[in-house]
Each structure stands twice: as C-alpha cells, then as structure tokens.
Amino acid sequence: MAKRQQQGLSGHGVGVGDEVEMEGEKWVDDSSVDHRGRPPLRAATGSWKAAMFIIMIEFSERLSYFGIATSLMIYLTKVLHQDMKVAAENAQYWMSVTTLMPLLGGFLADAYLGRFATVILSTAVYLLGLVLLATAQLAPRLSPTVAPGVHGTLFFVGIYLVSVGTGGHKPALESFGADQFDDGHAGERRKKMSYFNWWNCALCSGVLLGVTVVVYVQERVGWGTATVLVAAVMGVSLVVFLAGWRTYRYRVPGGSPLTPLVRVAVAAARKRHLELPADASELYEVAGMAQGGGKKRLLCHTDQLRCLDKAAIVEHDGERGAWRLATVTQVEETKLVVSMVPIWLATLPFGITAAQVSTFFIKQGSVMDRRLGPHFVLPPASIFALAAVAMIATVAVYDKVLEPCLRRATGAERGISVLRRIGIGMAIAVLAMAVAAVVERRRLDYATTMSVFWLVPQFALMGVADGFALVGLQEYFYDQVPDTMRSLGIGLYLSVIGAGSFLSSLVIAAADHVSSHGGRKDGWFGKDLSRSRLDLFYWLLAGICAANLVFYVLVATRYSYKQKHVVKATRVGAEKNIGGDIERGTAVAA
C-alpha cells in the first residue's frame, strides 16, 4: 500500500493496476499485527473467522452476568432479607460500578496491556469472583442462617470481583472483535456494521439462557449449583477464545491515549494569544507515523472548536516540544472527544430507564401470577427473557431487512445515521415507561393477582429500544473515538448504563424523600410493592426522558461525524508532502 501511494505522487503508475490491487487485498494495511508481530495476511486472519471465537466468550459472560444480575433483587430480599428500597439501591449501585469499571479497563487495555491480554486477565478475575460466590453459597458453615455476616461479606466481595472482571472484559473484548475488520477495506467495513448487530444477538442469546436455564437452576436446585454452572461455562469459553489466537489481528498498546489530548489542551492554552492563520493548511502536520504494524491514519482539519487549532500553529522561532506543538490529527482527535461529551450526557436518561428492567420490572413480576399450567411456576428473573427475545428480533430484522431497505432508499452506507438509530431507541424507551406506569396502576387496582403476562408490553418495548439505542451507542463510541481509544470508547458506551444506574438510585432516593415528606409518611417506595407507587415513579421517568429527548435531538443534529472513506491526499503545511489515508470529518446532520 505504501509503495502504491509513493508511485502515485511521483506520477509513474497511480496504483490502479491489477497487481497493486491484488497486493492490497492480500495484506491488511492498518495498525494491526498478527500473532508474530507482522502485518496480517487478510485471508488467514481477522474477519468472521476470528470474530466467532470472540463472540463465543461474550455469549458465556453475558449468560453468567445476567444469571447473577436478574436474580440479585430476589437474593437480596429473600436470602439476605433486605428491604425492597435497600435492595434496589444495592442492586443499582452494583450495576453502576459494573458498568463504570470499563472506563478504567478500557484505558488500561488501550494504553498498557493490550486488548487480548486484558481479556485473559479480566476473565481470571471474573472466575475468582464466581468461585467466592459458589463457596459462600455451598459451604454449610457459611450459609446465611449460620454465619450471616461472613456470608454477606463473601457474597458482596464475590459480586464486586465480577464487576472488576467485567470492567476489563467488556471494553477489551468488544473492541478486540471489531478490530478484526479493516476499515480501509470496503467489504470488511460492511461486515463490521453487521458485527455489532450479531454481537448483540449473541449477547442476548446468553442473556436468554442466563435468565431461563440459570435462574431455573437457582430456583429448583440451588444458588451454589447455578454459580458453579456459570463458572464452568466461563472456563470453557476462555479455552475456546485462546484456541483462536493464531487467527486474531492485534493492536499494540501505544501508551496513554489521554496524554496527546492533554498536550493539545496545554499547547492551545500556551498559544492562546496567537492569531490563527487564514489558511488551515499552514497548521502543523507530519507524515503518517508507524503504529504497530502499519501507519496511523490522518484526520482532516474541521472548523469546529477553532480555539484548539492554536495548538498546531508553528512558531518559527519558538519551541517545538510535544507540550508546545501538536499536529492537526492530534487536534482533531481532541475535538472528537470533546464533541462526544454532550451526546454522552444526553443519553444518560436512557441509562436510567434501562436500569429499571432488571430491578423494578423483575420485582413487579415476583408478586404477579406466574403459573404456566398446574405444575410449573415461572421464576421472576426469567421474565427478563421477554426483553432479550425482543432485542434479538429487533437486531435481526434491522440487519437483514430494515438496513438494506434504508441503504437503497437513502444511498447511505449505514441506511440511517447512528445517532438517528440511538434517538429512535430513546423515544421507544419513553413509551415503555408510560406503558409500565399504566400496567402498574392497573395491578394496584386489580382485585385479584394479575397474570405476569401483563408485563410483556413493557419488557418487549424495552427490548426493541435496546435493539436501536444500545447497538447504536456501541457503534457510535467505537467508531467516533480516535483509533488509539477504541477500548475506552466501549467503556464510554457502558458508562452510559452505569451512570444511568447510579442516577436511578439518586432519583429513587430523591423521589422517596419528597413523596414521604422526609420520612414522616409512606412515600412511593414502601416495604413491598402493595404499599408502593411505582406507577408514579414510571411516569416521572417518562417525563424526564421525554424532555431529555428534545435536548438530544438538538445536540445530535449539530454533531459532526468522522467520515471513514479513504482518499489520496497531499498535505500542504506538513513537513513534507504526504500520500496516505485521511479520514475526513464533515458536518453531517444526525
């Protein structure tokens, strides 16, 4: 590829011959390397042949996680005998930590450990947490009736070790899977769009088994046996993951991805009194630097956040250190990260609604009629399967039917923009909260116990919302961050759910304080659901999310995407002319 570009600049053969094209098809020309540290051979590495090993371990991790998460409220109230409000707060604090830890795990994977090593280490921590849980649940001397304090301590240490394991596992594994597809190759770029859809199908399949088979074992056989089962599945999947090591494409960690962003801010601040040149081509840029086994893609200059451009002003008689002068690409990467902050904030209310599915939705089901025939009672946590099925169906229909139709209708590679996809999911979540409020009000007014199937609409709507919003968030945060921050980008996506869970706990506490007039009377959250007013809480969430949707639309329509097409270019104002990959950032309405 480099040879082809140099020929194009010299004017002797512009690289359109069959021989050059075949060479481009043979080797992967990005920053990835194979297991021996060499540029990867396209036919032998990456794409779906590697991604299937990676998706397998995600399937087993979600099976394990949701086997714990969806039953957590039941375990806290029935085994540890916590009040409903305390149990809900503990469950949502745990989910907050679990989905915020990927920020740290993603940073370590990108900066120091590498994604492959991070997956292995975090899976080991995850398995240690499961072993502690199984020990607390199976050892007779550690049972909650014999040693409640010790049992509770081991239980919480175990589930928080699972949180730590998830913190490294989730961002590193998903970004490692997406790394198997080359953005500079049209066919593989199209496959990557499908990868995120089918990743979530596998994820939801794990969820489906976690909330049915695992929960059934918890109810009928025992909590300890179920934990041993999920630990065994995780162990087997780790072996399968390791078996594919020769087919993977790896990214070499290049140090902290945050350091260049800080340098840009410092350099811009130090040169804040300088005037920007009228011609942006006079800003500083260098030829594509080596990164791992290939070259680093350059970013074109954009007109947003012009104050940061001062970091790339060349002072001809001044200092040229890393903290004084930044390249245009480094400046544009900083702009990308700053531009994501409003989008991240605008999606937090969706995270609040998502937190209700595995807490209050499940608790509602536990007090409803769950009989399926004369001899079988549906476990409360298994109701979550409705959301998983709805998400699988949504993702499959979107990938195979809706997206191809939208591509033909709009002519766009994605069909609709990723931010539009997220917005549709957020709108459906508002409807889900409204439906949940109506169903809960009817349950409170019902003379007899209502069937659990009244919860199907709210679970199904949240599953459809996840199929649009969650998949969209994954694509957005992986695709729009700088290349050196891909794992951290997945961590940012997960932090939407984590921060949403934490905010949900704060909203519960505030609503309880206000509705109970400081604890002087019963509020919206009593000791059980019959003395609570979850319907009013759901209406409150619907109102918050509807108001936020307006803010999201305003932010999304002003967002400037990082374009993925590759062009031949010559940089004026660089130290020398460049022929290379340039990603163009242009203003595109969401």
C-alpha positions in Angstrom: 0.0 0.0 0.0 2.8 2.5 0.9 4.6 1.6 -2.4 1.4 2.2 -4.3 0.9 5.7 -2.8 4.5 6.8 -3.5 4.1 5.8 -7.1 1.0 7.9 -7.3 2.9 11.0 -6.0 5.7 10.6 -8.5 3.4 10.3 -11.4 4.7 6.9 -12.5 1.7 4.5 -12.1 -1.1 5.7 -9.8 -1.7 2.3 -8.3 -4.7 1.1 -10.3 -3.1 -1.9 -11.8 -4.3 -5.4 -11.1 -1.0 -6.3 -9.4 -1.2 -3.5 -6.9 -4.9 -4.2 -6.2 -4.1 -7.8 -5.5 -1.3 -6.8 -3.1 -3.8 -4.6 -1.2 -6.2 -7.5 -1.0 -3.5 -9.8 0.3 -2.2 -7.7 3.3 -4.1 -5.7 6.0 -2.6 -2.2 5.9 -3.7 -0.7 9.2 -2.1 -0.6 12.6 -2.8 -4.2 13.4 -0.3 -7.1 13.5 -0.7 -10.9 13.6 0.4 -13.2 16.4 4.0 -12.9 15.3 4.0 -9.1 15.2 3.9 -8.9 11.4 1.4 -7.2 9.1 -1.6 -9.6 8.9 -2.4 -11.7 5.9 -6.0 -10.9 5.1 -7.0 -14.4 4.1 -5.6 -16.0 7.2 -6.6 -13.6 9.9 -9.5 -11.4 11.1 -13.0 -11.0 9.8 -15.6 -13.6 10.8 -13.2 -16.4 11.1 -11.7 -14.7 14.2 -14.8 -12.8 15.4 -16.7 -16.1 16.0 -14.2 -17.1 18.7 -14.6 -13.7 20.4 -18.4 -13.7 20.2 -18.4 -17.1 21.9 -16.8 -15.8 25.1 -19.1 -12.8 25.1 -22.1 -15.2 25.0 -20.8 -17.1 28.1 -20.0 -13.9 30.0 -23.5 -12.5 29.5 -25.0 -15.8 30.5 -23.0 -15.6 33.7 -23.6 -11.9 34.4 -27.4 -11.9 33.8 -27.8 -15.1 35.8 -26.5 -13.0 38.7 -27.9 -9.6 37.9 -31.5 -10.5 37.2 -31.7 -12.6 40.4 -29.9 -10.1 42.6 -33.0 -8.3 43.8 -34.6 -11.7 44.7 -31.4 -12.8 46.5 -31.0 -9.6 48.5 -34.7 -9.6 49.6 -35.3 -13.3 50.2 -31.8 -14.7 51.2 -30.2 -11.6 52.8 -33.7 -10.2 54.0 -33.1 -6.6 52.9 -36.0 -4.1 52.4 -37.1 -3.5 48.9 -35.7 0.1 48.8 -32.3 -1.0 50.3 -32.1 -4.0 47.9 -32.9 -1.8 44.9 -30.2 0.7 45.9 -27.6 -2.0 46.4 -28.5 -3.7 43.1 -28.3 -0.4 41.2 -25.0 0.6 43.0 -23.6 -2.7 41.9 -24.7 -2.3 38.3 -23.3 1.2 38.4 -19.9 0.0 39.4 -20.1 -2.9 36.9 -20.8 -0.6 34.0 -18.4 2.2 35.1 -15.4 0.0 35.7 -15.0 -0.5 31.9 -13.7 3.1 31.7 -10.7 2.0 33.7 -10.4 -1.4 32.0 -10.7 0.2 28.5 -7.9 2.7 29.4 -5.6 0.0 30.6 -6.3 -2.1 27.5 -5.6 0.8 25.1 -2.6 2.2 27.0 -0.6 -0.6 28.5 -1.9 -4.2 28.5 -3.3 -4.6 25.0 -6.9 -5.9 24.4 -6.0 -9.6 24.2 -4.1 -9.7 27.5 -6.8 -7.6 29.2 -9.5 -10.1 28.2 -7.5 -13.0 29.7 -6.6 -11.2 32.9 -10.1 -9.9 33.5 -11.7 -13.3 32.8 -9.4 -14.8 35.5 -10.7 -12.1 38.0 -14.3 -12.8 36.9 -13.8 -16.5 37.6 -12.3 -15.8 41.0 -15.5 -13.8 41.9 -17.6 -16.7 40.8 -15.6 -19.1 42.9 -16.1 -16.9 46.0 -19.8 -16.8 45.3 -20.0 -20.6 45.0 -18.0 -21.0 48.2 -20.4 -18.7 50.2 -23.5 -20.5 48.8 -22.3 -24.1 49.1 -20.3 -24.3 52.3 -22.7 -25.2 55.2 -20.7 -23.2 57.7 -21.0 -20.1 55.5 -24.8 -20.2 55.0 -26.8 -17.1 55.7 -28.6 -18.8 58.6 -25.3 -20.0 60.3 -22.9 -17.0 59.6 -25.0 -14.2 58.0 -22.2 -11.6 58.4 -19.5 -13.8 56.8 -21.9 -14.9 54.1 -22.9 -11.4 53.2 -19.2 -10.2 53.1 -18.2 -13.1 50.8 -21.2 -12.5 48.6 -20.5 -8.8 48.1 -16.8 -9.4 47.6 -17.7 -12.0 45.0 -20.1 -9.9 43.0 -17.8 -6.9 43.1 -14.9 -9.1 41.8 -17.3 -10.0 39.0 -17.7 -6.2 38.5 -13.9 -5.8 38.2 -13.7 -8.7 35.8 -16.4 -7.2 33.7 -14.6 -3.8 33.7 -11.8 -5.3 31.7 -13.6 -7.9 29.8 -16.4 -5.9 28.2 -14.5 -3.0 26.6 -11.4 -5.0 25.6 -13.4 -7.9 24.1 -15.9 -6.0 22.1 -13.2 -3.6 20.6 -10.9 -6.6 20.0 -13.7 -8.2 18.0 -14.3 -5.0 16.0 -10.5 -4.8 15.4 -10.8 -8.0 13.3 -12.4 -5.9 10.5 -10.3 -3.5 8.4 -12.0 0.0 8.0 -9.9 0.6 4.9 -11.4 -2.4 3.0 -14.9 -1.9 1.7 -16.0 -5.5 2.2 -14.7 -5.7 5.7 -16.1 -2.3 6.6 -19.6 -3.5 5.7 -19.1 -6.7 7.7 -18.1 -4.6 10.7 -21.6 -2.9 10.6 -23.2 -6.3 10.8 -20.7 -7.4 13.5 -22.2 -5.0 16.1 -25.7 -6.3 15.3 -24.7 -10.0 15.6 -22.6 -9.3 18.6 -25.8 -8.2 20.3 -27.7 -11.2 19.1 -25.1 -13.5 20.7 -25.2 -11.3 23.8 -28.9 -11.6 24.0 -28.8 -15.3 23.5 -26.5 -15.5 26.5 -28.9 -13.3 28.4 -31.8 -15.5 27.4 -30.2 -18.7 28.7 -29.0 -16.8 31.8 -32.5 -15.7 32.8 -34.1 -19.1 32.0 -31.8 -22.0 32.5 -29.5 -20.5 35.1 -32.4 -18.9 37.0 -34.3 -22.2 36.9 -31.3 -24.0 38.4 -31.2 -21.3 41.1 -34.8 -21.8 42.0 -35.1 -25.6 41.7 -31.6 -26.9 42.6 -29.7 -24.1 44.4 -27.8 -20.9 44.1 -24.5 -22.5 44.6 -25.1 -25.1 41.8 -26.1 -22.4 39.4 -22.9 -20.4 40.2 -20.7 -23.5 39.6 -22.5 -24.0 36.3 -21.8 -20.5 35.0 -18.2 -20.7 36.2 -17.7 -23.9 34.2 -19.2 -22.2 31.1 -16.9 -19.2 31.5 -13.9 -21.5 31.9 -14.7 -23.5 28.7 -15.3 -20.3 26.7 -11.9 -19.0 27.8 -10.3 -22.1 26.4 -12.2 -21.6 23.1 -11.1 -18.0 23.0 -7.5 -19.0 23.4 -7.8 -21.5 20.6 -8.3 -18.8 18.1 -5.1 -16.9 18.9 -3.4 -17.5 15.5 -6.3 -16.0 13.6 -6.6 -12.7 15.5 -5.4 -9.3 14.5 -3.8 -7.5 17.4 -3.2 -3.8 18.2 0.0 -2.9 20.0 -0.7 -0.6 23.0 0.9 2.8 22.5 0.8 4.4 25.9 -1.9 6.6 27.5 -4.3 7.8 24.8 -5.3 10.7 27.1 -1.8 12.2 27.1 -2.0 13.6 23.5 -5.4 15.2 24.4 -3.9 16.9 27.4 -0.9 18.1 25.3 -3.3 19.7 22.8 -5.1 21.5 25.6 -1.9 22.7 27.2 -0.4 23.8 23.8 -3.6 25.6 22.8 -3.6 27.4 26.2 0.0 28.4 26.0 -0.5 29.9 22.5 -4.0 31.4 23.2 -2.8 34.9 22.3 -1.6 33.9 18.8 -3.7 34.6 15.7 -4.9 31.6 13.7 -3.7 31.5 10.1 -6.3 32.3 7.4 -5.3 29.1 5.6 -5.7 26.0 7.7 -3.1 24.2 5.5 -0.4 26.3 7.4 -1.1 24.3 10.6 1.4 21.7 11.6 1.1 18.1 10.4 3.6 15.2 9.8 3.6 12.2 7.6 1.6 9.1 8.8 3.6 7.7 11.7 4.1 4.0 12.3 1.6 2.5 14.7 2.0 -1.2 15.5 2.4 -2.9 12.1 1.0 -0.1 9.9 0.5 3.6 9.6 -1.7 5.9 11.6 -4.5 7.5 9.7 -4.5 11.3 9.5 -7.6 13.4 10.1 -8.6 16.4 8.0 -9.0 19.8 9.6 -12.5 20.9 10.6 -13.9 24.3 11.6 -15.4 23.3 15.0 -13.7 24.2 18.3 -11.2 26.5 16.5 -9.6 27.5 19.8 -7.9 24.1 19.9 -6.3 24.8 16.4 -3.9 27.1 18.1 -2.0 24.0 19.4 -1.0 23.3 15.8 0.3 26.9 15.0 4.0 26.7 14.0 6.1 29.3 15.9 9.1 29.6 13.5 11.4 31.0 16.2 9.8 29.2 19.1 9.8 25.9 21.0 8.6 22.7 19.2 8.2 20.3 22.1 5.3 17.9 22.5 3.7 20.2 25.0 4.1 23.2 22.8 3.2 22.0 19.3 0.6 19.4 18.2 -0.3 18.0 14.8 -3.6 18.7 13.1 -4.5 15.0 13.6 -3.9 15.3 17.4 -6.0 18.4 17.5 -8.9 16.8 15.6 -8.8 13.7 17.8 -9.2 16.1 20.8 -12.1 17.7 19.1 -13.7 14.3 18.6 -13.6 13.5 22.3 -14.8 16.9 23.4 -17.8 16.7 20.9 -18.8 13.4 22.5 -19.5 14.9 25.9 -22.9 16.4 25.0 -24.0 13.1 23.3 -22.9 11.1 26.4 -24.8 13.5 28.7 -27.9 13.4 26.5 -28.1 9.6 26.6 -27.9 9.2 30.4 -31.7 9.3 30.9 -31.9 6.2 28.7 -29.5 4.5 31.1 -31.9 5.3 33.9 -34.8 3.6 32.1 -32.6 0.6 31.2 -31.8 0.2 35.0 -35.5 -0.5 35.8 -35.7 -3.6 33.6 -33.5 -5.7 35.9 -34.8 -4.2 39.2 -38.3 -2.9 39.5 -39.6 -4.8 36.4 -38.4 -8.1 37.9 -39.8 -7.2 41.3 -43.2 -6.5 39.7 -43.2 -9.9 38.2 -42.3 -11.6 41.5 -45.7 -10.5 43.0 -47.8 -11.4 40.0 -49.4 -14.8 38.9 -46.5 -16.7 37.2 -48.2 -20.1 36.8 -47.8 -21.8 33.5 -50.1 -24.7 33.9 -50.8 -26.7 37.0 -47.2 -27.8 37.8 -44.8 -25.0 36.6 -44.2 -21.5 38.1 -42.1 -19.1 36.1 -39.1 -17.8 38.1 -39.4 -14.0 38.5 -36.0 -13.3 36.9 -36.9 -15.4 33.8 -39.4 -12.7 32.8 -36.3 -10.7 31.6 -36.2 -13.2 28.7 -39.0 -11.2 27.1 -36.7 -8.2 26.7 -33.9 -10.4 25.3 -36.1 -12.0 22.7 -37.4 -8.7 21.6 -33.9 -7.3 21.2 -32.7 -10.4 19.2 -35.7 -10.0 16.9 -35.2 -6.2 16.5 -31.5 -6.6 15.7 -32.1 -9.4 13.2 -34.9 -7.5 11.4 -32.8 -4.3 11.4 -29.7 -6.1 9.9 -31.4 -8.3 7.4 -34.5 -6.2 6.4 -34.6 -2.6 7.6 -30.9 -1.6 7.0 -30.7 -2.9 3.4 -34.0 -1.2 2.5 -32.8 2.1 4.0 -29.5 1.8 2.1 -31.4 1.5 -1.2 -33.7 4.4 -0.2 -31.1 6.8 1.1 -28.0 5.7 -0.8 -26.1 5.9 2.5 -23.8 3.0 3.6 -25.5 2.8 7.0 -29.0 3.4 5.9 -29.7 5.9 8.7 -27.1 7.6 10.8 -26.0 6.0 14.1 -27.3 9.0 16.1 -30.8 8.6 14.5 -30.8 5.0 15.5 -30.0 5.9 19.1 -32.7 8.6 19.1 -35.4 6.1 17.9 -34.4 3.8 20.8 -34.7 6.6 23.3 -38.1 7.5 22.0 -39.3 3.9 22.4 -38.0 3.8 25.9 -40.2 6.8 26.8 -43.2 4.8 25.5 -42.1 1.8 27.6 -42.0 3.8 30.8 -45.5 5.1 30.1 -46.8 1.6 29.4 -45.2 0.3 32.6 -46.9 3.1 34.6 -50.3 2.1 33.2 -49.8 -1.6 33.9 -48.6 -0.9 37.5 -51.6 1.3 38.2 -53.9 -1.5 36.9 -52.1 -4.0 39.1 -52.6 -1.9 42.2 -56.4 -1.5 41.4 -56.9 -5.2 40.5 -59.0 -7.2 42.9 -57.1 -10.4 42.3 -53.5 -11.2 41.4 -52.8 -10.2 37.8 -51.1 -12.5 35.3 -47.4 -11.8 34.7 -48.1 -11.6 31.0 -49.4 -8.1 31.6 -45.7 -7.2 31.7 -45.0 -8.4 28.2 -45.5 -5.0 26.5 -43.1 -3.0 28.8 -40.4 -5.7 28.5 -40.8 -6.0 24.8 -40.7 -2.3 24.2 -37.5 -2.0 26.3 -36.0 -4.9 24.2 -36.8 -3.0 21.0 -35.4 0.2 22.5 -32.2 -1.6 23.4 -32.0 -3.0 19.8 -31.9 0.5 18.5 -30.2 2.6 21.2 -27.7 0.1 22.8 -26.4 -1.2 19.5 -26.2 2.4 18.2 -24.3 3.5 21.3 -21.8 0.7 20.8 -21.2 1.6 17.2 -21.0 5.3 17.9 -18.5 5.2 20.8 -16.3 2.6 19.0 -16.4 4.4 15.6 -16.1 8.0 16.6 -13.3 7.9 19.2 -9.6 8.2 18.0 -8.1 4.8 16.9 -6.0 4.6 20.0 -9.0 4.8 22.3 -11.3 2.1 20.9 -11.5 0.1 24.2 -12.0 3.3 26.1 -14.8 4.1 23.6 -16.6 0.9 24.5 -16.1 1.8 28.2 -17.8 5.2 27.5 -20.8 3.3 26.0 -21.0 1.1 29.0 -20.7 4.1 31.3 -24.0 5.4 30.0 -25.7 2.4 31.5 -23.5 2.6 34.7 -24.1 6.3 35.2 -27.7 5.8 34.4 -28.0 3.2 37.2 -26.3 5.5 39.6 -28.6 8.4 38.7 -31.6 6.0 39.0 -30.5 5.4 42.7 -30.4 9.2 43.2 -33.8 9.7 41.6 -35.2 6.9 43.8 -33.8 8.5 46.9 -35.0 12.0 46.0 -38.5 10.8 45.0 -38.8 8.8 48.2 -37.7 11.8 50.3 -40.1 14.2 48.6 -43.1 11.8 48.5 -42.7 10.8 52.1 -42.2 14.4 53.3 -38.8 13.5 54.8 -39.9 10.1 56.1 -42.9 11.3 58.0 -45.4 9.2 56.0 -45.5 6.5 53.4 -43.9 7.5 50.1 -43.7 6.0 46.6 -41.4 3.2 47.9 -42.8 1.1 50.7 -41.5 -2.1 52.2 -43.3 -4.1 49.5 -45.0 -3.3 46.2 -48.5 -3.3 47.5 -47.6 -0.2 49.6 -45.6 1.5 46.9 -46.5 3.8 43.9 -44.2 2.6 41.2 -46.7 3.9 38.6 -45.9 7.5 39.7 -42.2 6.7 39.5 -42.5 5.4 36.0 -44.5 8.5 34.9 -41.7 10.6 36.4 -39.1 8.7 34.4 -41.2 9.0 31.2 -41.4 12.8 31.7 -37.7 13.2 32.3 -36.8 11.1 29.3 -39.3 12.9 27.0 -37.9 16.3 28.0 -34.3 15.0 27.5 -35.2 13.7 24.0 -35.7 17.3 22.9 -32.2 18.1 24.2 -30.8 15.0 22.5 -32.3 16.0 19.1 -30.8 19.5 19.4 -27.3 18.1 20.2 -27.4 15.3 17.6 -28.4 17.5 14.7 -25.4 19.7 15.3 -22.9 16.8 15.6 -20.0 16.5 13.1 -19.2 12.9 12.2 -15.7 11.5 11.5 -16.0 10.1 8.0 -14.5 6.8 7.1 -13.7 7.0 3.4 -10.1 6.9 2.4 -8.7 9.4 -0.2 -5.3 10.1 -1.8 -4.1 13.5 -0.5 -1.2 15.8 -0.2 -0.9 17.9 2.9 0.3 21.5 2.5 1.9 22.9 5.6 3.3 19.5 6.6 7.0 18.9 7.0 6.7 17.1 3.6 4.0 16.1 1.1 2.0 13.1 2.2 0.2 10.5 0.3 -1.8 8.5 2.8 -5.0 7.6 4.5 -7.0 10.6 5.6 -10.3 10.4 7.4 -12.5 13.4 6.6 -14.6 15.0 9.4 -17.5 16.8 7.9 -20.7 18.3 9.3 -23.5 15.8 8.8 -26.9 16.2 10.3 -27.9 13.3 12.5 
